């Protein structure tokens, strides 16, 4: 990662700390390790060549591309299934 990339990442996190936290909280390491080939949501997104730092950014990714990536890299068939499972586990305190 270049210095410019790192600087942008830090600026994005500072600009949206609650969004960054919620994305990391929703797709925490335990969830990602259990259901995907990645340890973190950022690793998952980088593997798909997606740049998203918040839940808002996630909504900007074309769903068809995200669905294919989810099907390849996780135990889910598509993005809505992955998102629902993450939400239900978070609500259950899993």
Residue pairs with C-beta under 8 A, 6 or more apart in sequence:
1 9
9 53
12 20
12 53
12 54
13 20
13 53
16 53
16 54
16 56
19 53
19 54
19 55
19 56
20 53
20 54
22 54
22 55
23 41
23 52
23 53
23 54
23 55
23 58
24 40
24 41
25 90
26 41
26 55
26 86
26 87
26 90
27 40
27 41
27 44
27 86
29 39
29 40
31 85
31 86
31 89
32 38
32 39
32 40
32 41
32 43
32 44
33 39
35 74
35 75
35 76
35 82
35 85
36 44
36 73
36 74
36 75
37 47
37 73
37 74
38 44
38 47
38 73
44 69
44 73
44 74
45 51
45 52
47 69
47 73
48 65
48 66
48 69
48 73
50 61
50 65
50 66
50 69
51 57
52 58
52 60
52 61
58 66
63 79
66 79
67 77
67 78
67 79
70 76
70 77
70 78
70 79
70 81
70 82
71 77
71 78
74 82
76 82
76 85
